[in-house]
């Protein structure tokens, strides 16, 4: 079962940017290792099967972080606390006077 939203995946992509990685030491491999148990639920009872699936889940999440286009959810994120990434567009204020 997959439990990850596009905005969560976009967050992981922003956290894997070079500016963030230099400050947090969390590259795409580390992010996928930490996030994959929370994003995927292996329903196997056998621990050997669960362990083998964990490696595949990490690889799949790494693939998503590196390659999936999540630019459609950029408006959900306003900025990254680690780096200079900011959303590409800014809201336009409309003067009603």
C-alpha positions as CSV (number, residue, x, y, z in Angstrom):
1,X,0.0,0.0,0.0
2,X,1.3,3.4,-1.0
3,X,0.8,6.3,1.5
4,X,2.4,9.4,0.0
5,X,0.9,12.5,-1.5
6,X,2.4,14.6,-4.3
7,X,3.1,17.5,-1.8
8,X,5.0,15.2,0.5
9,X,7.0,13.9,-2.5
10,X,7.7,17.5,-3.6
11,X,9.0,18.2,-0.1
12,X,11.4,15.3,-0.4
13,X,12.5,16.7,-3.8
14,X,13.1,20.1,-2.3
15,X,15.0,18.6,0.6
16,X,17.3,16.7,-1.9
17,X,18.4,19.9,-3.5
18,X,22.2,20.6,-3.2
19,X,21.7,23.6,-0.8
20,X,19.7,21.5,1.6
21,X,22.0,18.5,1.3
22,X,25.0,20.5,2.3
23,X,23.3,21.7,5.5
24,X,21.3,18.6,6.5
25,X,23.6,15.8,5.1
26,X,20.4,14.1,3.9
27,X,20.9,13.2,0.3
28,X,18.3,11.4,-1.8
29,X,19.6,8.0,-0.5
30,X,19.2,9.0,3.1
31,X,15.8,10.6,2.5
32,X,14.5,7.5,0.7
33,X,15.8,5.3,3.6
34,X,14.1,7.4,6.2
35,X,10.8,8.1,4.4
36,X,10.1,4.8,2.7
37,X,8.9,2.9,5.8
38,X,6.4,5.7,6.3
39,X,5.3,5.9,2.7
40,X,4.9,2.2,1.9
41,X,3.3,-0.5,3.9
42,X,4.4,-4.0,3.2
43,X,1.6,-6.3,4.3
44,X,3.9,-9.4,4.5
45,X,4.0,-11.3,7.7
46,X,7.3,-12.9,7.0
47,X,10.2,-10.6,8.2
48,X,12.5,-11.8,5.4
49,X,9.9,-10.8,2.8
50,X,9.5,-7.4,4.5
51,X,13.2,-6.8,4.6
52,X,13.6,-7.7,0.9
53,X,10.7,-5.4,0.1
54,X,12.2,-2.5,2.1
55,X,15.2,-2.4,-0.3
56,X,12.8,-2.2,-3.3
57,X,10.7,0.4,-1.6
58,X,13.7,2.6,-0.9
59,X,14.8,2.3,-4.6
60,X,11.3,3.1,-5.8
61,X,11.1,6.2,-3.6
62,X,14.5,7.3,-4.7
63,X,13.3,7.0,-8.3
64,X,10.3,9.1,-7.6
65,X,12.3,11.8,-5.8
66,X,14.8,12.0,-8.6
67,X,12.4,11.8,-11.6
68,X,8.8,12.5,-10.9
69,X,7.5,15.9,-12.0
70,X,5.7,17.4,-9.0
71,X,5.8,21.0,-10.2
72,X,2.0,21.0,-10.1
73,X,2.0,21.1,-6.3
74,X,4.6,23.9,-6.0
75,X,2.0,26.2,-4.6
76,X,1.7,24.0,-1.5
77,X,5.3,24.7,-0.5
78,X,6.2,28.3,0.3
79,X,9.9,27.9,1.1
80,X,12.5,25.4,2.4
81,X,13.9,26.3,5.8
82,X,17.4,24.9,4.8
83,X,18.0,26.6,1.5
84,X,17.0,29.4,-0.8
85,X,14.3,27.5,-2.6
86,X,11.1,29.5,-2.8
87,X,8.0,28.9,-4.8
88,X,8.3,30.1,-8.4
89,X,5.2,32.4,-8.3
90,X,4.1,34.9,-5.7
91,X,0.5,35.7,-5.1
92,X,-0.6,39.0,-6.7
93,X,-2.3,41.5,-4.4
94,X,-5.3,43.2,-5.9
95,X,-6.0,46.7,-4.8
96,X,-9.8,47.1,-4.6
97,X,-9.7,50.9,-4.5
